[in-house]
Amino acid sequence: MRIRGAVGLLLGLLCAVEAAKVNKHKPWIETTYHGIVTENDDKVLLDPPLIALDKDAPLRYAGEICGFRIHGQNVPFEAVVLDKSTGEGVIRAKDKLDCELQKEHTFTIQAYDCGEGPDGDNMKKSHKATVHIRVNDVNEYSPVFKEKSYKTTVIEGKKYDSILKVEAVDADCSFQFSQICSYEIVTPDVPFSIDKDGNIKNTEKLNYSKDRMYKLTVTAYDCGKNRASEDVLVKINIKPTCKPSWQGFNKRIEYEPGTGSLALFPSMHLETCEEPITSIQANIMLETNHIGKGCDRDTYSEKSLHKLCGASTGTVELLPAPSTSANWTVGLPTDNGHDSDQVFEFNGTQAIKVPEGVVSTTLKEPFTISVWMRHGPGSREKETILCNSDKTEMNRHHYSLYVHNCRLVLLLRQEPTESENYKPAEFHWKLDQVCDKEWHHYVLNIEFPAVTLFVDGATFEPFLVTEDYPLHASKIETQLTIGACWQGGSARMTQYFRGNLAGLMIRSGKLENKKVIDCLYTCKEGLDVQLPEEVASAVKVEFNPNQSSLSLEGDDIESFEKVMQHISYLNSRQFPTPGIRHLRVTTTVKCFNEETCISVPDSEGYVMVLQPEEPKISLSGIDHFARGAAEFESTEGVTLFPELRIVSTITREVEVEAETETEGEDDPTVQETVVSEEIMHNLDTCEVTVVGDDLNGDHESLEVDLAQIQQRTLEMSSSNVGMVITGVNTMANYEQVLHLIRYRNWHTEALFDRKFKLVCSELNGRYISNEFKVEVNVIHTANPMDHANNAMVQPQFINQVQHASVDLSGHNLVNTHQASVVPSAATVVIVVCVSFLVFMIILGVFRIRAAHQSTMRDQESGKENEMDWDDSALTITVNPMETYEDQHSSEEEGDEEEEESEDGEEEDDITSAESDSSEDEGGEQEDQQGSSRQQQLEWDDSTLNY
């Protein structure tokens, strides 16, 4: 047994030695491998290829490679043997690789053989080789912008190298696919560009007034040409260049008439671009040169304006509005664009002669000449405004006012005196105002030898005074002309004026005082400012005389702005001239650093004065009445407008909300309704004219109490065509004066009616009333003595006298021109009383007779009632018309008598009041007769059989 065990052990050892001799070598692989794998793929491309060699080959098992083992943590790869005999193998990914998570992998790998048998005993391993695998990227991600949107602000007028930079990123791991290769602005036609790095710049200078903000859409591309998943919005705000200027200034400012003052700059402030300011000055100009005569003034006649300003009487208007009493300006062209402001145009070929008697031939010293003038650069010839020269034979100029080379010259030649010494004769003023094509007011106060000139209220002294001898004595009459000078020797006009004139006045015997001159020149519109107490001392404020210019000066911007915000426009006229008034604000500032000091440009705008509501002046009253001839011939005459009423109304449209009854309509409907509203304003003229033939001064006239006229500071002028009352006064005062106008006619034999027309106006004819026409009839009465002599023969004329005496009670019926026929007033009274007594007797007799006839009929009917008989078996038919016919026949007799009386009355004139009263009496009698007829036609029919 022991021998068997030893033999077995020996055999085993021999087998082991034999086996060791079979698997003698280890597998061999490269020491380093480099591989590439694409993400989302599992196949790795190795360099060199994965091949394990074993020197035991070709022995089975010992020379074969059974596998590869990878060493490392979380290695996402595996090695697989493709061919055991050749030792070829591959490395592949276990799962999909993500380059973005891990771009490279490094691990070690070993090869091992199959050992010495199928069970892998005595298996040998190779050394460890290092494997480097790089994961190749796939362009699976699109660029994404870092910001959801981009926003920036730039200043206009500049070109930038880079306004802002947009940036996008790509999640791909490779350089190729993770890099942004380009950016693009998707929005077309914008003045911007973008480079490959995302820098946006403008391609042209930006303008704030054109576009205040740009919205751009921008996208990005990676190097694999993938576009960004979402485009990005880029907002670029354009900021205006910081220009020092007034901000918050409305260029158009509307002014509604009658609303008082209107703030011009309520929210105005000064932009200084953060520049320190030491002081500031501003000048606000209201340009009104195109309105009227330089600004909005009352357009009353110059004479009325002088009265309103407190000037005393004695002023003569040489350029009045054309009228029946002042017709020498009829053919002169006027400027009709200034709301009845009477402006006359002279074109160098026109002139007018002032009628004799308007101005005295020799002016009493002192005297005043005033005129509104607009004149441009003229020729070298003299241009005459006013001239008084010889009417015939000679060409001497007694006094004249003319323009020569932008100089205003007054010529004043003295009348002949005992001394023949030189005296001042020509006064020269060199003025820019004469040739600046603007309206200016000129007033010359002449108190020889001193002459004072006022231009727009400012005083100017003559720069040159020349002397001359007094005129030689002559009996030649003079001619006063306007617009040229009359040459009596050649009978023609010379030295024509080119320009516009208005309000030419001469006032003799007294000089115009400064207060009146300022009043005449003062505008009804202008600038105003109400200074707040807290800034009143911080800002200096100055106005020019007519308040069209305002100057401010201060060193505190905040206080300065508050004063600017309180500047307002004011127009005190009830009916201002509509249109544009230009505004200009000129500003000058001083800074701490003069080199960088800012400059504030002028600000311009305009005030739009809206059209005022036009008043409708209505005249009403009694337009047709009759008066006795004696009343026309009396010293009092006949009042033409006893119940005249003057009313002025304006019509305006107002919006009224009307409730709708339709179901489902809750919103009210807005409707426009016209509303009339009575207003009060002044009048400046009322003219009474005759309709038909002119007044004959020998026997008729229009009269008014001059004391009442003067008490109301009005004036009256009359002619054969009527009467004109002028002066600025209330409608109530004009009513009172018009109530006093009387018409007299002391030859009324051939006069039956007279017609008159009344028209009133305001603002020199800007607003005119309706034509109120009045017709007055003359009542002619028969001779009272004739009525008395024929009273018993023709009673119908007595009735006529009765009617006249009743209807015209209270009026004097005695004709002063019939004194030779009527002995005295007592006789007339006696005749009238006797006629009235006779009329009453006849009327009483007529009524007694009618009563007697009625009694007789009643008695006859009573007698018939006394005849009684037995009528029980009788059937009686009564004719009711028999009694009516009897009565009707008697009434016809009475009617014939009344008709004869009425025929006689128609032969004389009677008033409408007489006919009305007679008709009323006739109506009452007919009613009484009708009722009596109904009573007589009634009977008792209770026993009658039909």
NORPEQUI-V210715 format. One record per residue. N is the residue number from 1. RES is the residue in one letter. PSI is psi in whole degrees, -180 to 180 (NA if undefined). Layout:
n = <N | N>
res = <RES | RES>
psi = <PSI | PSI>
This chain:
n = <1 | 2 | 3 | 4 | 5 | 6 | 7 | 8 | 9 | 10 | 11 | 12 | 13 | 14 | 15 | 16 | 17 | 18 | 19 | 20 | 21 | 22 | 23 | 24 | 25 | 26 | 27 | 28 | 29 | 30 | 31 | 32 | 33 | 34 | 35 | 36 | 37 | 38 | 39 | 40 | 41 | 42 | 43 | 44 | 45 | 46 | 47 | 48 | 49 | 50 | 51 | 52 | 53 | 54 | 55 | 56 | 57 | 58 | 59 | 60 | 61 | 62 | 63 | 64 | 65 | 66 | 67 | 68 | 69 | 70 | 71 | 72 | 73 | 74 | 75 | 76 | 77 | 78 | 79 | 80 | 81 | 82 | 83 | 84 | 85 | 86 | 87 | 88 | 89 | 90 | 91 | 92 | 93 | 94 | 95 | 96 | 97 | 98 | 99 | 100 | 101 | 102 | 103 | 104 | 105 | 106 | 107 | 108 | 109 | 110 | 111 | 112 | 113 | 114 | 115 | 116 | 117 | 118 | 119 | 120 | 121 | 122 | 123 | 124 | 125 | 126 | 127 | 128 | 129 | 130 | 131 | 132 | 133 | 134 | 135 | 136 | 137 | 138 | 139 | 140 | 141 | 142 | 143 | 144 | 145 | 146 | 147 | 148 | 149 | 150 | 151 | 152 | 153 | 154 | 155 | 156 | 157 | 158 | 159 | 160 | 161 | 162 | 163 | 164 | 165 | 166 | 167 | 168 | 169 | 170 | 171 | 172 | 173 | 174 | 175 | 176 | 177 | 178 | 179 | 180 | 181 | 182 | 183 | 184 | 185 | 186 | 187 | 188 | 189 | 190 | 191 | 192 | 193 | 194 | 195 | 196 | 197 | 198 | 199 | 200 | 201 | 202 | 203 | 204 | 205 | 206 | 207 | 208 | 209 | 210 | 211 | 212 | 213 | 214 | 215 | 216 | 217 | 218 | 219 | 220 | 221 | 222 | 223 | 224 | 225 | 226 | 227 | 228 | 229 | 230 | 231 | 232 | 233 | 234 | 235 | 236 | 237 | 238 | 239 | 240 | 241 | 242 | 243 | 244 | 245 | 246 | 247 | 248 | 249 | 250 | 251 | 252 | 253 | 254 | 255 | 256 | 257 | 258 | 259 | 260 | 261 | 262 | 263 | 264 | 265 | 266 | 267 | 268 | 269 | 270 | 271 | 272 | 273 | 274 | 275 | 276 | 277 | 278 | 279 | 280 | 281 | 282 | 283 | 284 | 285 | 286 | 287 | 288 | 289 | 290 | 291 | 292 | 293 | 294 | 295 | 296 | 297 | 298 | 299 | 300 | 301 | 302 | 303 | 304 | 305 | 306 | 307 | 308 | 309 | 310 | 311 | 312 | 313 | 314 | 315 | 316 | 317 | 318 | 319 | 320 | 321 | 322 | 323 | 324 | 325 | 326 | 327 | 328 | 329 | 330 | 331 | 332 | 333 | 334 | 335 | 336 | 337 | 338 | 339 | 340 | 341 | 342 | 343 | 344 | 345 | 346 | 347 | 348 | 349 | 350 | 351 | 352 | 353 | 354 | 355 | 356 | 357 | 358 | 359 | 360 | 361 | 362 | 363 | 364 | 365 | 366 | 367 | 368 | 369 | 370 | 371 | 372 | 373 | 374 | 375 | 376 | 377 | 378 | 379 | 380 | 381 | 382 | 383 | 384 | 385 | 386 | 387 | 388 | 389 | 390 | 391 | 392 | 393 | 394 | 395 | 396 | 397 | 398 | 399 | 400 | 401 | 402 | 403 | 404 | 405 | 406 | 407 | 408 | 409 | 410 | 411 | 412 | 413 | 414 | 415 | 416 | 417 | 418 | 419 | 420 | 421 | 422 | 423 | 424 | 425 | 426 | 427 | 428 | 429 | 430 | 431 | 432 | 433 | 434 | 435 | 436 | 437 | 438 | 439 | 440 | 441 | 442 | 443 | 444 | 445 | 446 | 447 | 448 | 449 | 450 | 451 | 452 | 453 | 454 | 455 | 456 | 457 | 458 | 459 | 460 | 461 | 462 | 463 | 464 | 465 | 466 | 467 | 468 | 469 | 470 | 471 | 472 | 473 | 474 | 475 | 476 | 477 | 478 | 479 | 480 | 481 | 482 | 483 | 484 | 485 | 486 | 487 | 488 | 489 | 490 | 491 | 492 | 493 | 494 | 495 | 496 | 497 | 498 | 499 | 500 | 501 | 502 | 503 | 504 | 505 | 506 | 507 | 508 | 509 | 510 | 511 | 512 | 513 | 514 | 515 | 516 | 517 | 518 | 519 | 520 | 521 | 522 | 523 | 524 | 525 | 526 | 527 | 528 | 529 | 530 | 531 | 532 | 533 | 534 | 535 | 536 | 537 | 538 | 539 | 540 | 541 | 542 | 543 | 544 | 545 | 546 | 547 | 548 | 549 | 550 | 551 | 552 | 553 | 554 | 555 | 556 | 557 | 558 | 559 | 560 | 561 | 562 | 563 | 564 | 565 | 566 | 567 | 568 | 569 | 570 | 571 | 572 | 573 | 574 | 575 | 576 | 577 | 578 | 579 | 580 | 581 | 582 | 583 | 584 | 585 | 586 | 587 | 588 | 589 | 590 | 591 | 592 | 593 | 594 | 595 | 596 | 597 | 598 | 599 | 600 | 601 | 602 | 603 | 604 | 605 | 606 | 607 | 608 | 609 | 610 | 611 | 612 | 613 | 614 | 615 | 616 | 617 | 618 | 619 | 620 | 621 | 622 | 623 | 624 | 625 | 626 | 627 | 628 | 629 | 630 | 631 | 632 | 633 | 634 | 635 | 636 | 637 | 638 | 639 | 640 | 641 | 642 | 643 | 644 | 645 | 646 | 647 | 648 | 649 | 650 | 651 | 652 | 653 | 654 | 655 | 656 | 657 | 658 | 659 | 660 | 661 | 662 | 663 | 664 | 665 | 666 | 667 | 668 | 669 | 670 | 671 | 672 | 673 | 674 | 675 | 676 | 677 | 678 | 679 | 680 | 681 | 682 | 683 | 684 | 685 | 686 | 687 | 688 | 689 | 690 | 691 | 692 | 693 | 694 | 695 | 696 | 697 | 698 | 699 | 700 | 701 | 702 | 703 | 704 | 705 | 706 | 707 | 708 | 709 | 710 | 711 | 712 | 713 | 714 | 715 | 716 | 717 | 718 | 719 | 720 | 721 | 722 | 723 | 724 | 725 | 726 | 727 | 728 | 729 | 730 | 731 | 732 | 733 | 734 | 735 | 736 | 737 | 738 | 739 | 740 | 741 | 742 | 743 | 744 | 745 | 746 | 747 | 748 | 749 | 750 | 751 | 752 | 753 | 754 | 755 | 756 | 757 | 758 | 759 | 760 | 761 | 762 | 763 | 764 | 765 | 766 | 767 | 768 | 769 | 770 | 771 | 772 | 773 | 774 | 775 | 776 | 777 | 778 | 779 | 780 | 781 | 782 | 783 | 784 | 785 | 786 | 787 | 788 | 789 | 790 | 791 | 792 | 793 | 794 | 795 | 796 | 797 | 798 | 799 | 800 | 801 | 802 | 803 | 804 | 805 | 806 | 807 | 808 | 809 | 810 | 811 | 812 | 813 | 814 | 815 | 816 | 817 | 818 | 819 | 820 | 821 | 822 | 823 | 824 | 825 | 826 | 827 | 828 | 829 | 830 | 831 | 832 | 833 | 834 | 835 | 836 | 837 | 838 | 839 | 840 | 841 | 842 | 843 | 844 | 845 | 846 | 847 | 848 | 849 | 850 | 851 | 852 | 853 | 854 | 855 | 856 | 857 | 858 | 859 | 860 | 861 | 862 | 863 | 864 | 865 | 866 | 867 | 868 | 869 | 870 | 871 | 872 | 873 | 874 | 875 | 876 | 877 | 878 | 879 | 880 | 881 | 882 | 883 | 884 | 885 | 886 | 887 | 888 | 889 | 890 | 891 | 892 | 893 | 894 | 895 | 896 | 897 | 898 | 899 | 900 | 901 | 902 | 903 | 904 | 905 | 906 | 907 | 908 | 909 | 910 | 911 | 912 | 913 | 914 | 915 | 916 | 917 | 918 | 919 | 920 | 921 | 922 | 923 | 924 | 925 | 926 | 927 | 928 | 929 | 930 | 931 | 932 | 933 | 934 | 935 | 936 | 937 | 938 | 939 | 940 | 941 | 942 | 943 | 944 | 945 | 946>
res = <M | R | I | R | G | A | V | G | L | L | L | G | L | L | C | A | V | E | A | A | K | V | N | K | H | K | P | W | I | E | T | T | Y | H | G | I | V | T | E | N | D | D | K | V | L | L | D | P | P | L | I | A | L | D | K | D | A | P | L | R | Y | A | G | E | I | C | G | F | R | I | H | G | Q | N | V | P | F | E | A | V | V | L | D | K | S | T | G | E | G | V | I | R | A | K | D | K | L | D | C | E | L | Q | K | E | H | T | F | T | I | Q | A | Y | D | C | G | E | G | P | D | G | D | N | M | K | K | S | H | K | A | T | V | H | I | R | V | N | D | V | N | E | Y | S | P | V | F | K | E | K | S | Y | K | T | T | V | I | E | G | K | K | Y | D | S | I | L | K | V | E | A | V | D | A | D | C | S | F | Q | F | S | Q | I | C | S | Y | E | I | V | T | P | D | V | P | F | S | I | D | K | D | G | N | I | K | N | T | E | K | L | N | Y | S | K | D | R | M | Y | K | L | T | V | T | A | Y | D | C | G | K | N | R | A | S | E | D | V | L | V | K | I | N | I | K | P | T | C | K | P | S | W | Q | G | F | N | K | R | I | E | Y | E | P | G | T | G | S | L | A | L | F | P | S | M | H | L | E | T | C | E | E | P | I | T | S | I | Q | A | N | I | M | L | E | T | N | H | I | G | K | G | C | D | R | D | T | Y | S | E | K | S | L | H | K | L | C | G | A | S | T | G | T | V | E | L | L | P | A | P | S | T | S | A | N | W | T | V | G | L | P | T | D | N | G | H | D | S | D | Q | V | F | E | F | N | G | T | Q | A | I | K | V | P | E | G | V | V | S | T | T | L | K | E | P | F | T | I | S | V | W | M | R | H | G | P | G | S | R | E | K | E | T | I | L | C | N | S | D | K | T | E | M | N | R | H | H | Y | S | L | Y | V | H | N | C | R | L | V | L | L | L | R | Q | E | P | T | E | S | E | N | Y | K | P | A | E | F | H | W | K | L | D | Q | V | C | D | K | E | W | H | H | Y | V | L | N | I | E | F | P | A | V | T | L | F | V | D | G | A | T | F | E | P | F | L | V | T | E | D | Y | P | L | H | A | S | K | I | E | T | Q | L | T | I | G | A | C | W | Q | G | G | S | A | R | M | T | Q | Y | F | R | G | N | L | A | G | L | M | I | R | S | G | K | L | E | N | K | K | V | I | D | C | L | Y | T | C | K | E | G | L | D | V | Q | L | P | E | E | V | A | S | A | V | K | V | E | F | N | P | N | Q | S | S | L | S | L | E | G | D | D | I | E | S | F | E | K | V | M | Q | H | I | S | Y | L | N | S | R | Q | F | P | T | P | G | I | R | H | L | R | V | T | T | T | V | K | C | F | N | E | E | T | C | I | S | V | P | D | S | E | G | Y | V | M | V | L | Q | P | E | E | P | K | I | S | L | S | G | I | D | H | F | A | R | G | A | A | E | F | E | S | T | E | G | V | T | L | F | P | E | L | R | I | V | S | T | I | T | R | E | V | E | V | E | A | E | T | E | T | E | G | E | D | D | P | T | V | Q | E | T | V | V | S | E | E | I | M | H | N | L | D | T | C | E | V | T | V | V | G | D | D | L | N | G | D | H | E | S | L | E | V | D | L | A | Q | I | Q | Q | R | T | L | E | M | S | S | S | N | V | G | M | V | I | T | G | V | N | T | M | A | N | Y | E | Q | V | L | H | L | I | R | Y | R | N | W | H | T | E | A | L | F | D | R | K | F | K | L | V | C | S | E | L | N | G | R | Y | I | S | N | E | F | K | V | E | V | N | V | I | H | T | A | N | P | M | D | H | A | N | N | A | M | V | Q | P | Q | F | I | N | Q | V | Q | H | A | S | V | D | L | S | G | H | N | L | V | N | T | H | Q | A | S | V | V | P | S | A | A | T | V | V | I | V | V | C | V | S | F | L | V | F | M | I | I | L | G | V | F | R | I | R | A | A | H | Q | S | T | M | R | D | Q | E | S | G | K | E | N | E | M | D | W | D | D | S | A | L | T | I | T | V | N | P | M | E | T | Y | E | D | Q | H | S | S | E | E | E | G | D | E | E | E | E | E | S | E | D | G | E | E | E | D | D | I | T | S | A | E | S | D | S | S | E | D | E | G | G | E | Q | E | D | Q | Q | G | S | S | R | Q | Q | Q | L | E | W | D | D | S | T | L | N | Y>
psi = <-45 | -36 | -37 | -39 | -40 | -37 | -39 | -41 | -39 | -37 | -39 | -43 | -38 | -39 | -39 | -41 | -36 | -41 | -41 | -31 | -21 | -54 | 78 | -18 | 152 | 153 | 155 | 134 | 171 | 160 | -27 | 141 | 145 | 130 | 157 | 134 | 140 | 135 | 153 | 14 | 157 | -4 | 127 | 132 | 114 | 151 | 113 | 173 | 157 | 103 | 130 | 134 | 149 | 127 | -13 | -8 | 146 | 20 | 146 | 142 | -58 | -34 | 5 | 152 | 119 | -20 | 172 | 143 | 128 | 134 | 134 | 166 | 133 | 45 | 121 | 27 | 162 | 150 | 135 | 135 | 126 | -38 | 115 | -39 | -35 | -16 | 15 | 137 | 173 | 156 | 133 | 157 | 142 | -43 | 177 | 133 | 151 | 109 | -32 | -23 | -44 | 119 | -31 | 149 | 137 | 132 | 177 | 157 | 144 | 149 | 146 | 147 | -175 | 0 | -147 | 0 | -176 | -22 | 1 | 24 | 148 | 40 | 141 | 143 | 148 | 178 | 168 | 129 | 146 | 133 | 124 | 118 | 127 | 132 | 117 | 139 | 150 | 134 | 75 | -13 | 146 | 156 | 148 | 131 | 146 | -29 | 149 | -33 | 161 | 146 | 138 | 169 | 135 | 160 | 138 | 161 | 7 | 152 | 126 | 145 | -35 | 119 | -47 | 167 | 127 | 152 | 131 | 154 | 158 | 133 | -6 | 152 | -23 | 157 | -39 | -46 | -16 | -10 | 142 | 115 | -24 | 157 | 156 | 137 | 115 | -36 | 126 | 160 | 51 | 147 | 51 | 156 | 163 | 139 | -176 | -18 | 0 | 14 | 123 | 136 | 161 | 143 | -12 | 165 | 135 | 150 | 121 | -37 | -22 | -53 | 129 | -16 | 141 | 139 | 117 | 143 | 124 | 139 | 170 | 154 | 137 | 180 | -11 | 11 | 22 | 132 | 154 | 143 | -35 | 131 | 160 | 146 | 130 | 121 | 125 | 108 | 137 | 120 | 131 | 151 | 132 | 100 | 123 | 123 | 167 | 126 | 157 | 33 | 114 | 127 | -31 | 124 | 118 | 134 | 122 | 125 | 141 | 9 | 8 | -147 | 149 | 123 | 130 | -35 | 62 | -25 | 31 | 141 | 158 | 125 | 116 | 3 | 40 | 20 | 127 | 130 | 136 | -33 | 160 | 140 | 143 | 146 | 122 | 121 | 130 | 110 | 113 | 20 | -27 | -4 | 118 | -134 | 60 | -22 | -180 | 111 | 165 | 135 | 28 | 167 | 154 | -33 | -42 | -38 | -38 | -40 | -42 | -32 | 1 | 11 | 145 | 175 | 172 | 1 | 130 | 127 | 120 | -18 | 66 | 165 | 139 | 132 | 179 | -30 | -17 | 88 | 9 | -8 | 13 | -46 | 5 | 130 | 142 | 157 | 108 | 13 | 15 | 40 | 60 | 12 | 111 | 100 | 129 | 141 | 133 | 122 | 13 | 0 | 2 | 145 | 162 | 151 | 133 | 128 | 157 | 147 | -16 | -45 | 139 | 148 | -47 | 117 | 137 | 134 | 146 | 166 | 167 | 139 | 128 | 146 | 148 | 132 | 140 | 119 | 137 | -177 | 121 | -174 | -178 | -7 | 158 | 142 | 113 | 131 | -51 | 136 | 135 | 111 | 174 | 138 | -34 | 165 | -55 | 171 | 30 | 137 | 117 | -48 | 149 | 157 | 122 | 168 | 136 | 116 | 52 | 30 | 142 | 127 | 133 | 120 | 126 | 96 | 132 | 147 | 163 | 135 | 176 | -39 | 140 | 35 | 160 | 140 | 154 | 132 | -33 | 132 | 124 | 135 | 128 | 113 | 135 | -29 | -23 | -31 | 23 | 8 | 25 | 159 | 136 | 151 | 122 | 130 | 126 | 114 | 115 | 114 | 85 | 135 | 8 | 138 | 126 | 130 | 132 | 125 | 115 | 37 | -9 | 145 | 139 | 136 | 146 | 139 | -14 | 133 | 121 | 154 | 160 | 164 | 154 | 159 | 152 | 152 | 137 | 151 | 13 | 133 | 160 | 160 | 125 | 126 | 159 | 132 | -8 | 178 | 135 | 129 | 103 | -31 | -38 | -2 | 54 | 167 | 145 | 171 | 56 | 148 | 143 | 110 | -160 | 140 | 152 | 151 | 37 | 121 | 149 | 130 | 114 | 149 | -12 | 145 | 154 | 130 | 164 | -33 | -43 | -39 | -45 | -38 | -41 | -33 | -23 | 136 | 155 | -2 | 156 | -174 | 152 | 157 | 133 | 104 | 128 | 147 | -37 | -16 | 4 | -36 | -10 | -21 | 132 | 131 | 133 | 139 | 154 | 170 | -42 | 12 | 30 | -7 | 140 | 128 | 135 | 146 | 132 | 174 | -3 | 117 | -41 | -45 | -38 | -42 | -37 | -40 | -43 | -38 | -15 | 5 | 134 | 164 | 137 | 132 | 112 | -1 | 142 | -34 | 79 | 162 | 121 | 158 | -171 | 137 | 115 | 146 | 141 | 130 | 115 | 129 | 139 | 133 | 157 | 141 | 166 | -40 | 106 | -27 | -38 | 15 | 142 | 163 | 124 | 119 | 162 | 145 | 134 | 146 | -164 | 152 | 124 | 106 | 117 | 161 | 125 | 157 | 122 | 129 | 148 | 110 | 121 | 130 | 132 | 162 | -162 | 121 | 1 | 121 | 169 | 146 | 155 | 152 | -37 | -31 | -36 | -34 | -8 | 168 | -26 | -32 | -166 | 128 | 126 | -35 | 64 | -31 | 35 | 139 | 131 | 120 | 139 | 133 | 154 | 148 | 127 | 153 | 129 | 149 | 126 | 134 | 118 | 128 | 132 | 138 | -3 | 136 | 140 | -5 | 99 | -24 | 132 | 150 | 131 | 123 | 148 | 126 | 137 | 125 | 132 | 137 | 130 | 136 | 165 | 134 | 178 | 166 | 155 | -11 | 138 | 129 | 126 | 120 | 151 | 134 | 116 | -143 | 147 | 161 | 139 | 108 | -13 | -27 | 8 | 156 | 160 | 132 | 154 | 154 | 109 | -29 | -40 | -35 | -50 | -32 | -30 | 18 | 39 | 168 | 151 | 137 | 143 | 158 | -172 | -5 | -8 | -154 | 140 | 127 | 125 | 160 | 144 | 117 | 172 | 161 | -34 | -42 | -38 | -39 | -48 | -40 | -43 | -28 | -21 | -8 | 129 | 149 | 129 | 144 | 115 | 19 | 81 | 7 | -41 | 11 | 127 | -32 | 161 | 137 | 141 | 157 | 135 | 131 | 132 | 153 | 165 | 148 | 52 | 38 | 6 | -39 | 124 | 141 | 178 | 163 | 112 | 113 | 138 | 133 | 127 | 124 | 146 | 127 | 116 | 129 | 151 | 164 | 122 | -34 | -37 | -39 | -39 | -39 | -28 | 21 | -42 | -26 | -43 | 84 | -24 | -32 | -30 | -40 | -40 | -44 | -37 | -47 | -44 | -40 | -30 | -47 | -26 | 27 | 142 | -8 | 150 | 114 | 2 | 127 | 120 | -20 | 1 | 26 | -28 | -25 | -45 | 119 | -47 | 168 | -32 | -39 | -42 | -42 | -42 | -45 | -42 | -43 | -43 | -42 | -41 | -39 | -45 | -40 | -40 | -38 | -46 | -41 | -40 | -44 | -42 | -42 | -37 | -42 | -44 | -39 | -39 | -42 | -39 | -38 | -41 | -40 | -38 | -38 | -41 | -40 | -31 | -40 | -38 | -33 | -24 | -20 | 98 | 141 | 170 | 108 | 26 | -30 | 8 | 148 | 113 | 131 | 122 | 132 | 107 | -15 | -12 | -46 | -38 | -41 | -38 | -45 | -39 | -36 | -38 | -35 | -36 | -36 | -44 | -36 | -37 | -40 | -41 | -39 | -39 | -41 | -41 | -36 | -37 | -35 | -32 | -16 | -21 | 158 | 135 | 160 | 165 | -29 | -37 | -45 | -36 | -44 | -37 | -37 | -38 | -43 | -41 | -37 | -40 | -41 | -42 | -37 | -40 | -42 | -37 | -39 | -38 | -35 | -40 | -37 | -40 | -22 | 5 | 142 | 169 | 113 | 24 | -26 | 8 | 143 | 133 | NA>
